[in-house]
Amino acid sequence: MPKTGENIYKRKDGRWEGRFISGRRQDGRAKYTSVYARTYATAKAKLEERKRMVVSPQAVNCRLTVAELFAWYLAQAEIKPSTRARYVFLIDHHILPYLGSVFVPALTAAQLTDFLNQKKQNGRLRGGGLSAKSVRDIGVLIKAALRLASAEYHFYCDALNTKLPAAKQRKIEPFSSGELAQLGKALLPSGNHKDVGILLSANGGLRLGEVCALRVSDIDFQNGTVSIERAVQRVRQDEKTQLIVQTPKSENSVRIVPLPDDRLPVLAKLVNTEKIVPATVTFVDIAGIVKGASEGEGLGNKFLANIREADAICEVVRAFEDDDIVHVNGKVDPADDIDTINTELILADLQTIENALPKLEKDLRGKKIEPAYMDAVKQAKTILEAGETLDKAAREGRFDKDSVYDLHLMSAKPFIYVFNVDDAELQNKDMQAKLAASVAPAPAIFLNAQFEADLTELDEADAREMLADAGLEESGLDQLARVGYDTLGLSTFLTAGEKEVRAWQIHKGYTAPQAAGVIHTDFEKGFIKADIVSYDDFVAADGSMAKIKEEGKLRQEGRDYVMADGDIVEFKFNISK
């Protein structure tokens, strides 16, 4: 319970308030400082601490100016570079010219309030008043610096009691699902990387800096999501503009958002549905490998585990010379790098076969497996012992990879080789031919990573001109995407209805029943027929089945029909069959 003279009492709202005289106004009246707490004991402790801060000899003798305060604050506070640049601008242009010489302990709430009101009325550098948000930002910055300094040096400043002006939040009207679908229909056919960024922002709520900071590894194609873990911001320092990569704006900005699919927003609008389910493809960015990985050296175990789960292997190999970029082996030798990776894969496969052989021999004696299967395993072993990948032998027609599929051998996966070259090497067809021959018959792609990065900064027309000037018909990344998709042998068919639109991934050559089985095994077992219309015909008819039928664009296909990419399908089936 409070004692007489403590000036601590319980408020009607249930909180405890303590106050004391902290100074005198110009007219001689007492000026009070108050503290608040949920309990009497806490209020008393806070009151004593506040009194101590106010009467501290450090506070009485403090000659710290506002300019010195902010110099100390910027040196002490943990501030993101982009935020620091904003703070420096506010301090240099809005705070120091007016308050820089003011002694911090003498700064009152009334002074700060008057200062902020002046900024609101006529605070713009080119005339006019600052927005309510900008004024509040200035007030928040000043109070943050005062709060940090008072806690460090034990003084009290009345300006901490300043009530900051409210800043109304702008009302943001999001796109409707129909508007998003219309936007997708307009932008997707362009193939422009900027349009893709717009669609990512519109569908996932990404900020511009978050779109610019995305990496391939941030995209989970299997689950249809994008992880937002960093942002690019433009910061002006020392009269120069810098681009920096940092964590997003706030902790809550580190998030996972859905990844929109190419044709699905258009279909969603046409069939009047909001649910979109993309196809599932996983791309895994795996760190480099060192010799001995098959025995667990470096990141070997993790590397091989990732490879084992992949459907294809894309080896990115450095082929350019640059003294400023040190190679892990101390020299640039594409053939040696490829040999290192492939050797470790081959050794791991040989170990797999060695581990499997005792059981296979037992199964052979027990007639659980066919002799042909054992022969295929031994053939695979011979090829591997010769230092060749099974993919190379298969591409040359010397081995059937499917014959040992159940062993999941890594060197049997399709290989793609990507050589990172410089500008000169990009034009050196003889060098490219030599490197391509060294990995043949696997496909080889040549690209300049810096050139590709520059391309992404251009619009479609300028990018085409830049490619033409370089004597190229398509970018390296476009080539990689095309070759990769062909290597995987993938295709996509679509389903569109009022409940959802969905993309289904299948292998090229799948028949209609096999495609139906991707949706559900019962669909394949009870397959009757498939009603199919191409994506282009569906869009051209604005999703009207009546118009599609009238124009004869709806096809009825049977069990032998081979699916085409972009087919929109409705399967007919009977599960009683």
Secondary structure, DSSP 8 states (H G I E B T S, - for coil): ---TTS-EEE-TTS-EEEEEEEEE-TTS-EEEEEEEESSHHHHHHHHHHHHHHHH-HHHHH---BHHHHHHHHHHHS---HHHHHHHHHHIIIIIHHHHTTSBGGG--HHHHHHHHHHHHHH--TTSS---HHHHHHHHHHHHHHHHHHHHHHT---GGGG---------------HHHHHHHHHHHGGG--HHHHHHHHHHHH---HHHHHT--GGGEETTTTEEEE--EEEEEEETTEEEEEEE--SSGGGSEEEE---SSHHHHHHHTT---EE-------------TTGGGT-TTHHHHHHHHHT-S-EEEEEE----TTS--TTSS--HHHHHHHHHHHHHHHHHHHHHHHHHHHHHHHHTTSS-HHHHHHHHHHHHHHHTT--HHHHHHTTS--GGGGGGG--GGGS-EEEEEE--HHHHH-HHHHHHHHHHHTTS-EEEE-HHHHHHHHTS-HHHHHHHHHHTT-SS-HHHHHHHHHHHHHTEEEEEEE-SS-EEEEEEETT-BHHHHHHHH-HHHHHTEEEEEEEEHHHHHHTTT-HHHHHHTT--EEE-TT-B--TTEEEEEEE-TT-
